[in-house]
Amino acid sequence: MSASDAVTDSLNRMRAEFRDLPGGRPADYIPQLGLADPDAFGLALVSMDGHCYSAGEADVPFTIQSVSKPFIYALALSLLGLDEVSRWVGAEPSGDAFNAISLEPGTGRPANAMVNAGAIVTTALIPDAPDEPAFERILHCLGRFAGRELDVDEEVFTSEATTGDRNRALAYLIRATGTMPVDPVLAVDRYFRQCAVRVTALDLATMAATLAYGGFNPVTREQVVSAEVTSRVLAVMATCGMYDGSGEWLLRIGLPAKSGVSGGLIAVGPARFGLATYSPPLDTAGNSVRGQAALRALSERYGLHLMLNPALPGSTVSLVTTADDLPSAPSADHERVLHEQVGVVAAQGSIDFTAAERVLYALDESGPDEESPVVLDLHDVTSADSVGLGMLHTGLGRLSADGRRVAIVDPRDLLGPPDVVREGIGQDLPRYATREAAVEGSAKALAGEG
């Protein structure tokens, strides 16, 4: 049991709450997708520190479908630049369904890269390289976002190719306006294969987290695309990613998002996290019923709306060490051994959901082993919202219940008075005015003196 399991607990609660939500059906107009388990429901979150959390069927493979669109748009922007891509594909909400004929009067450009017409053109823009055909560049790009090599589900590809006449019609119509850069047959075949790339909800959460981190994959530590490219991708996702429901989505959930007809759904909290869900039953707009409900609840309950002011990335935890490394550590051998076994985590600034996750993870990582006492120093924390406090209470309660001694430096009583802390975490933890006093108290407790 660890403090950061509080994040997993949140995902498990969302899954339990919405797993039996009625409504929707798998996308059986593509026969192979209609065979998906309608009860499968997975959720995943990846933080800016590369911490991965999941619940339910987050490891179940499925095809990426339209969730691929933002990432191939990012690839096209990286290779060709915004001006060139914009010659072929617009950036305006269409107000129509994902497979609608949304072409700009006079130019024939598709409305944006998130609808099928625009995505087919965007995929067609990816050029062959001397050492890498276009589709291999697409597959490699998706794999770098996911942090691992991906492959194609050939059965789904064949199923889409067999039933994809509407997408072929779109491609020919676009070609008739002069805005299709390659042969329509080649363009649609490449697009179908792109949609049939196999992923999991954890893969999608990593991909979303890479967009959240300015194109930097927090798991592999690789810069996949530039921060400038990701800012433009997120802008189009925010306004167009949920098709004709994008405005309502941004208003209520407040996160750039993208859905796919296999049941995948991603949401991006810039500089905070990547979220993903998998649940095959779709509404009439082609979006996952359970996925939308879970993400809406997460956003509302944990203050994740884009327009709220998040904590700055990397600014929350100012120290993770053992007491022996502190300037005030004692020199006597016995006391030094005790201090070597006491972990110290110091936090600073404002604590919200994202900041609390960093603190909880740091508590898990502090000390020489998972049984070591730990000091949580909140001296430099200026404020904490109800969500952040709830996360800290839950995480501290988990550590305490697992038998790990915890001391708190909380001069502002941010966690509440002792009776509130006792209620929130299951027992009364020692409270101290300074870090030094908390370290000494923990060392004495370790020695059986307190």
C-alpha positions as CSV (number, residue, x, y, z in Angstrom):
1,M,0.0,0.0,0.0
2,S,1.4,3.4,-0.9
3,A,0.3,7.1,-0.6
4,S,0.1,7.6,-4.3
5,D,-2.5,4.8,-4.6
6,A,-4.9,7.5,-3.7
7,V,-4.8,8.5,-7.4
8,T,-5.6,4.9,-8.4
9,D,-8.4,4.9,-5.8
10,S,-9.9,7.9,-7.7
11,L,-9.8,6.1,-11.0
12,N,-11.3,3.0,-9.4
13,R,-14.1,5.0,-7.9
14,M,-14.9,6.5,-11.3
15,R,-14.9,3.0,-12.8
16,A,-17.2,1.6,-10.1
17,E,-19.6,4.6,-10.4
18,F,-20.0,4.5,-14.2
19,R,-19.3,0.8,-15.2
20,D,-23.0,0.0,-15.3
21,L,-24.1,3.3,-17.0
22,P,-26.6,2.3,-19.6
23,G,-26.8,3.5,-23.2
24,G,-24.7,3.4,-26.4
25,R,-23.5,0.5,-28.5
26,P,-20.2,-0.5,-30.1
27,A,-19.5,0.7,-33.6
28,D,-20.9,-2.3,-35.5
29,Y,-20.9,-0.4,-38.8
30,I,-17.2,-1.6,-38.8
31,P,-18.0,-5.3,-38.2
32,Q,-14.8,-6.1,-36.4
33,L,-15.4,-3.3,-33.9
34,G,-18.8,-4.6,-33.2
35,L,-17.2,-7.7,-31.6
36,A,-15.7,-5.7,-28.7
37,D,-16.7,-6.5,-25.2
38,P,-19.3,-3.9,-24.3
39,D,-18.5,-4.3,-20.6
40,A,-14.8,-3.5,-20.9
41,F,-14.1,-0.2,-19.1
42,G,-10.5,1.0,-18.4
43,L,-9.1,4.3,-17.2
44,A,-5.6,5.6,-17.1
45,L,-3.7,8.7,-16.0
46,V,0.0,9.6,-16.6
47,S,1.5,12.6,-14.7
48,M,4.1,15.0,-15.9
49,D,6.7,13.0,-13.8
50,G,5.9,9.9,-15.8
51,H,3.9,8.2,-13.0
52,C,1.3,5.9,-14.5
53,Y,-2.1,5.0,-12.8
54,S,-4.8,2.8,-14.1
55,A,-8.1,1.0,-13.3
56,G,-10.1,-1.7,-15.0
57,E,-9.3,-2.8,-18.5
58,A,-6.5,-0.2,-19.1
59,D,-4.2,-2.9,-20.6
60,V,-6.8,-4.3,-23.1
61,P,-5.7,-3.7,-26.7
62,F,-8.0,-2.0,-29.1
63,T,-7.5,0.1,-32.3
64,I,-6.8,3.8,-32.0
65,Q,-9.2,4.9,-34.7
66,S,-9.8,8.7,-34.6
67,V,-7.8,9.2,-31.5
68,S,-4.8,9.0,-33.9
69,K,-5.9,12.3,-35.6
70,P,-4.2,14.8,-33.2
71,F,-0.9,12.9,-33.3
72,I,-0.7,12.7,-37.1
73,Y,-1.7,16.4,-37.3
74,A,1.3,17.0,-35.0
75,L,3.5,15.0,-37.3
76,A,2.3,16.9,-40.4
77,L,2.9,20.3,-38.6
78,S,6.4,19.1,-37.6
79,L,7.3,18.0,-41.1
80,L,5.7,20.8,-43.2
81,G,4.9,23.7,-40.9
82,L,1.6,25.4,-40.0
83,D,1.3,27.5,-43.2
84,E,1.7,24.5,-45.6
85,V,-0.6,22.3,-43.6
86,S,-3.2,25.1,-43.4
87,R,-3.2,25.3,-47.2
88,W,-4.8,21.9,-47.3
89,V,-6.7,21.6,-44.0
90,G,-8.6,24.3,-42.0
91,A,-8.8,24.8,-38.3
92,E,-12.5,25.8,-37.8
93,P,-15.1,23.7,-35.9
94,S,-17.4,22.1,-38.4
95,G,-20.5,21.8,-36.2
96,D,-21.2,18.5,-38.0
97,A,-20.7,14.8,-37.4
98,F,-17.2,13.2,-37.7
99,N,-18.0,11.7,-41.2
100,A,-19.8,14.8,-42.6
101,I,-18.9,16.5,-45.8
102,S,-17.3,19.6,-44.3
103,L,-15.5,21.4,-47.1
104,E,-14.7,25.1,-47.2
105,P,-16.6,27.0,-49.9
106,G,-14.3,28.3,-52.6
107,T,-11.2,26.3,-51.5
108,G,-12.6,22.8,-50.9
109,R,-10.4,22.5,-47.7
110,P,-11.8,20.2,-45.0
111,A,-12.9,22.1,-42.0
112,N,-10.3,20.7,-39.6
113,A,-8.0,17.8,-39.0
114,M,-10.2,16.1,-36.4
115,V,-13.1,15.2,-38.8
116,N,-12.6,12.3,-41.2
117,A,-12.3,14.5,-44.3
118,G,-9.5,16.6,-42.7
119,A,-7.8,13.6,-41.2
120,I,-7.6,11.8,-44.6
121,V,-5.9,14.9,-46.1
122,T,-3.6,15.2,-43.1
123,T,-2.5,11.6,-43.4
124,A,-2.0,12.1,-47.1
125,L,0.3,15.0,-46.4
126,I,2.9,12.8,-44.7
127,P,5.6,12.3,-47.3
128,D,7.6,9.2,-48.0
129,A,11.3,9.5,-46.9
130,P,14.2,7.8,-48.6
131,D,14.6,5.4,-45.8
132,E,11.1,5.3,-44.4
133,P,7.7,5.0,-46.3
134,A,5.0,7.4,-45.2
135,F,3.0,4.8,-43.2
136,E,6.1,3.7,-41.4
137,R,6.7,7.3,-40.4
138,I,3.1,7.4,-39.1
139,L,3.5,4.2,-37.1
140,H,6.8,5.3,-35.7
141,C,5.4,8.7,-34.7
142,L,2.4,7.1,-32.8
143,G,4.9,4.7,-31.1
144,R,7.1,7.6,-29.9
145,F,4.0,9.3,-28.4
146,A,3.0,6.0,-26.7
147,G,6.5,5.2,-25.6
148,R,6.7,1.8,-27.2
149,E,6.5,0.1,-30.6
150,L,2.9,-0.3,-31.9
151,D,1.5,-2.6,-34.6
152,V,-1.6,-2.8,-36.8
153,D,-4.6,-5.0,-36.2
154,E,-4.9,-6.5,-39.7
155,E,-8.4,-7.9,-39.1
156,V,-9.7,-4.5,-38.2
157,F,-7.9,-2.9,-41.1
158,T,-9.6,-5.4,-43.5
159,S,-12.9,-4.8,-41.9
160,E,-12.6,-1.0,-42.3
161,A,-11.4,-1.3,-45.9
162,T,-14.3,-3.5,-46.8
163,T,-16.9,-1.1,-45.4
164,G,-15.2,2.3,-45.8
165,D,-17.0,3.5,-49.0
166,R,-18.1,6.8,-47.3
167,N,-14.5,7.7,-46.6
168,R,-13.5,6.8,-50.1
169,A,-16.3,9.1,-51.4
170,L,-15.0,11.9,-49.2
171,A,-11.5,11.4,-50.6
172,Y,-12.8,11.5,-54.2
173,L,-14.9,14.6,-53.5
174,I,-11.9,16.4,-52.0
175,R,-9.7,15.4,-54.9
176,A,-12.4,16.9,-57.3
177,T,-11.8,20.3,-55.6
178,G,-8.0,20.0,-56.1
179,T,-7.2,19.7,-52.4
180,M,-6.1,16.1,-52.1
181,P,-2.3,15.8,-52.4
182,V,-2.1,12.1,-53.3
183,D,-4.3,9.5,-55.1
184,P,-7.6,9.1,-53.1
185,V,-7.2,5.3,-53.1
186,L,-3.7,5.5,-51.5
187,A,-4.8,8.2,-49.1
188,V,-7.8,6.2,-47.8
189,D,-5.9,3.0,-47.6
190,R,-3.2,4.7,-45.5
191,Y,-5.8,6.3,-43.3
192,F,-7.6,3.0,-42.6
193,R,-4.3,1.4,-41.7
194,Q,-3.5,4.3,-39.3
195,C,-6.9,3.9,-37.6
196,A,-6.2,0.2,-37.1
197,V,-3.0,0.7,-35.0
198,R,-3.4,-1.2,-31.8
199,V,-3.1,0.6,-28.4
200,T,-4.3,0.4,-24.8
201,A,-5.8,3.0,-22.5
202,L,-2.3,3.3,-20.8
203,D,-0.8,4.0,-24.2
204,L,-3.3,6.7,-24.9
205,A,-2.8,8.3,-21.5
206,T,1.0,8.4,-22.2
207,M,0.3,10.0,-25.6
208,A,-2.0,12.5,-24.1
209,A,0.6,13.3,-21.4
210,T,3.2,13.9,-24.1
211,L,0.9,16.6,-25.6
212,A,0.4,18.0,-22.0
213,Y,4.2,18.2,-21.6
214,G,4.8,20.3,-24.7
215,G,5.7,17.3,-26.9
216,F,8.0,15.7,-24.2
217,N,7.2,12.1,-23.4
218,P,7.3,12.0,-19.6
219,V,7.7,8.2,-19.5
220,T,10.5,7.8,-22.1
221,R,11.9,11.3,-21.5
222,E,12.0,11.9,-25.3
223,Q,11.1,15.1,-27.1
224,V,8.7,13.8,-29.7
225,V,7.5,17.1,-31.2
226,S,8.1,20.7,-30.3
227,A,6.1,22.7,-27.7
228,E,5.0,25.0,-30.5
229,V,3.4,22.1,-32.4
230,T,1.6,20.7,-29.4
231,S,0.1,24.1,-28.5
232,R,-1.5,24.2,-32.0
233,V,-2.6,20.6,-31.8
234,L,-4.3,21.3,-28.4
235,A,-6.0,24.4,-29.7
236,V,-7.6,22.3,-32.5
237,M,-8.5,19.5,-30.1
238,A,-10.2,22.0,-27.7
239,T,-12.4,23.5,-30.4
240,C,-12.9,20.4,-32.7
241,G,-11.9,17.2,-31.0
242,M,-15.4,16.2,-29.9
243,Y,-17.0,17.0,-33.2
244,D,-20.3,18.8,-33.0
245,G,-20.2,18.5,-29.2
246,S,-16.9,20.2,-28.8
247,G,-18.3,23.5,-27.5
248,E,-20.4,21.8,-24.8
249,W,-17.4,19.6,-23.9
250,L,-15.1,22.5,-23.4
251,L,-17.7,24.4,-21.4
252,R,-18.4,21.5,-19.0
253,I,-15.3,19.4,-18.9
254,G,-12.8,22.1,-20.0
255,L,-10.0,19.8,-21.4
256,P,-8.8,19.3,-24.9
257,A,-10.0,15.9,-25.9
258,K,-10.3,13.4,-28.8
259,S,-12.6,10.3,-29.1
260,G,-12.5,7.3,-31.4
261,V,-15.2,4.9,-32.5
262,S,-13.5,1.9,-30.9
263,G,-14.3,3.4,-27.5
264,G,-11.0,5.2,-26.8
265,L,-11.1,8.8,-25.4
266,I,-8.2,11.0,-24.4
267,A,-8.2,14.3,-22.4
268,V,-5.2,16.6,-21.9
269,G,-4.5,18.8,-18.9
270,P,-1.6,21.0,-20.2
271,A,1.4,20.9,-17.8
272,R,-0.6,18.5,-15.6
273,F,-1.5,15.1,-16.9
274,G,-2.8,12.9,-19.7
275,L,-6.1,11.0,-19.2
276,A,-7.5,8.2,-21.2
277,T,-10.6,5.9,-21.1
278,Y,-11.7,2.8,-23.0
279,S,-15.3,1.7,-23.2
280,P,-16.8,0.5,-26.5
281,P,-20.5,1.6,-26.2
282,L,-20.9,4.9,-28.1
283,D,-23.5,7.6,-28.2
284,T,-25.0,8.9,-31.5
285,A,-22.1,11.3,-32.0
286,G,-19.6,8.4,-31.9
287,N,-18.2,9.2,-28.4
288,S,-17.8,6.7,-25.5
289,V,-20.7,7.0,-23.1
290,R,-18.9,5.8,-20.0
291,G,-15.7,7.6,-20.9
292,Q,-17.4,10.9,-21.2
293,A,-19.3,10.5,-17.9
294,A,-16.1,9.5,-16.1
295,L,-14.0,12.4,-17.4
296,R,-16.7,14.9,-16.7
297,A,-16.9,13.6,-13.1
298,L,-13.2,13.7,-12.7
299,S,-13.0,17.3,-14.0
300,E,-15.8,18.5,-11.8
301,R,-14.7,16.8,-8.6
302,Y,-11.0,17.5,-8.9
303,G,-11.0,21.0,-10.4
304,L,-9.4,19.9,-13.7
305,H,-11.1,22.5,-16.0
306,L,-8.5,24.1,-18.3
307,M,-9.6,27.6,-17.3
308,L,-8.8,27.0,-13.6
309,N,-5.3,28.0,-12.5
310,P,-3.1,24.9,-12.1
311,A,0.0,24.5,-10.0
312,L,3.2,25.0,-12.0
313,P,4.8,21.7,-13.1
314,G,7.8,20.7,-11.0
315,S,7.3,23.4,-8.4
316,T,5.6,21.5,-5.6
317,V,8.1,19.2,-4.0
318,S,11.2,21.1,-3.0
319,L,13.0,18.3,-1.1
320,V,13.0,14.5,-0.9
321,T,15.8,13.2,1.2
322,T,16.7,11.5,4.5
323,A,17.1,13.3,7.8
324,D,20.8,12.5,7.8
325,D,21.4,14.7,4.7
326,L,19.9,17.8,6.5
327,P,22.3,20.5,7.8
328,S,21.1,19.9,11.3
329,A,21.8,16.1,11.3
330,P,23.6,14.9,14.4
331,S,27.1,13.5,14.3
332,A,26.9,10.8,17.0
333,D,26.9,7.4,15.3
334,H,23.7,6.0,16.9
335,E,21.7,9.2,16.2
336,R,23.1,9.3,12.7
337,V,21.9,5.8,12.0
338,L,18.5,6.7,13.2
339,H,18.4,9.8,11.0
340,E,19.5,7.8,8.0
341,Q,16.2,5.8,8.3
342,V,13.9,8.9,8.4
343,G,12.6,10.2,5.1
344,V,11.9,13.9,4.6
345,V,9.5,15.4,2.0
346,A,9.2,19.2,1.9
347,A,6.4,20.8,-0.2
348,Q,5.9,24.4,-1.3
349,G,3.4,26.6,-3.0
350,S,-0.2,25.8,-3.6
351,I,-1.6,22.3,-3.4
352,D,-4.3,21.1,-5.8
353,F,-4.9,17.7,-7.4
354,T,-1.7,17.7,-9.5
355,A,0.5,19.1,-6.7
356,A,-0.9,16.6,-4.2
357,E,-0.1,13.7,-6.6
358,R,3.5,14.9,-6.6
359,V,3.6,15.0,-2.9
360,L,2.1,11.6,-2.4
361,Y,4.5,10.0,-4.9
362,A,7.4,11.7,-3.1
363,L,6.2,10.2,0.2
364,D,6.3,6.8,-1.3
365,E,9.9,7.4,-2.6
366,S,11.2,8.9,0.6
367,G,13.4,7.0,3.1
368,P,15.7,4.0,2.5
369,D,12.8,1.5,2.4
370,E,9.0,1.4,2.4
371,E,8.8,0.9,6.2
372,S,10.9,4.0,7.1
373,P,9.3,6.8,9.1
374,V,8.7,9.9,7.0
375,V,8.3,13.7,7.8
376,L,6.0,15.7,5.6
377,D,7.0,19.4,5.8
378,L,4.3,21.8,4.8
379,H,6.0,24.9,6.2
380,D,6.4,26.5,2.8
381,V,2.9,25.5,1.5
382,T,0.9,28.7,1.0
383,S,-2.5,27.2,0.3
384,A,-4.4,24.0,-0.4
385,D,-7.8,23.5,-2.0
386,S,-10.3,20.9,-0.8
387,V,-9.3,18.4,-3.5
388,G,-5.6,18.6,-2.6
389,L,-6.4,18.3,1.1
390,G,-8.6,15.3,0.4
391,M,-5.8,13.6,-1.6
392,L,-3.2,14.3,1.2
393,H,-5.6,12.9,3.9
394,T,-6.2,9.8,1.9
395,G,-2.6,9.2,1.1
396,L,-1.4,9.8,4.7
397,G,-4.1,7.5,5.9
398,R,-2.9,4.8,3.6
399,L,0.7,5.1,4.9
400,S,-0.5,5.1,8.5
401,A,-2.7,2.1,7.9
402,D,0.2,0.3,6.4
403,G,2.2,0.8,9.7
404,R,4.5,3.6,8.5
405,R,5.1,6.3,11.0
406,V,4.4,9.8,9.7
407,A,5.1,13.2,11.3
408,I,3.8,16.5,9.9
409,V,5.2,20.0,10.0
410,D,2.0,22.0,9.5
411,P,2.3,25.4,11.2
412,R,-0.7,26.9,9.4
413,D,-2.9,23.9,10.2
414,L,-3.6,23.4,6.5
415,L,-4.6,19.8,7.1
416,G,-7.0,20.9,9.8
417,P,-7.0,20.6,13.6
418,P,-6.0,17.3,15.1
419,D,-9.6,16.0,15.3
420,V,-10.1,16.8,11.6
421,V,-6.8,15.1,10.7
422,R,-7.8,12.1,12.8
423,E,-11.1,11.8,11.0
424,G,-9.5,12.3,7.6
425,I,-6.7,9.7,7.9
426,G,-7.9,7.3,10.5
427,Q,-5.6,8.4,13.4
428,D,-3.9,11.3,15.0
429,L,-0.4,11.8,13.5
430,P,2.3,13.7,15.4
431,R,2.3,17.5,14.6
432,Y,5.4,19.6,15.0
433,A,6.3,23.3,14.5
434,T,9.6,22.7,12.7
435,R,11.1,20.0,10.4
436,E,13.9,19.5,12.9
437,A,11.5,18.7,15.7
438,A,9.6,16.3,13.4
439,V,12.8,14.5,12.4
440,E,13.8,14.1,16.1
441,G,10.3,12.9,17.0
442,S,10.4,10.3,14.1
443,A,13.9,9.2,15.1
444,K,12.9,8.7,18.7
445,A,9.8,6.8,17.6
446,L,12.0,4.6,15.4
447,A,14.2,3.9,18.5
448,G,11.1,3.1,20.6
449,E,11.6,6.2,22.8
450,G,8.3,7.9,21.8
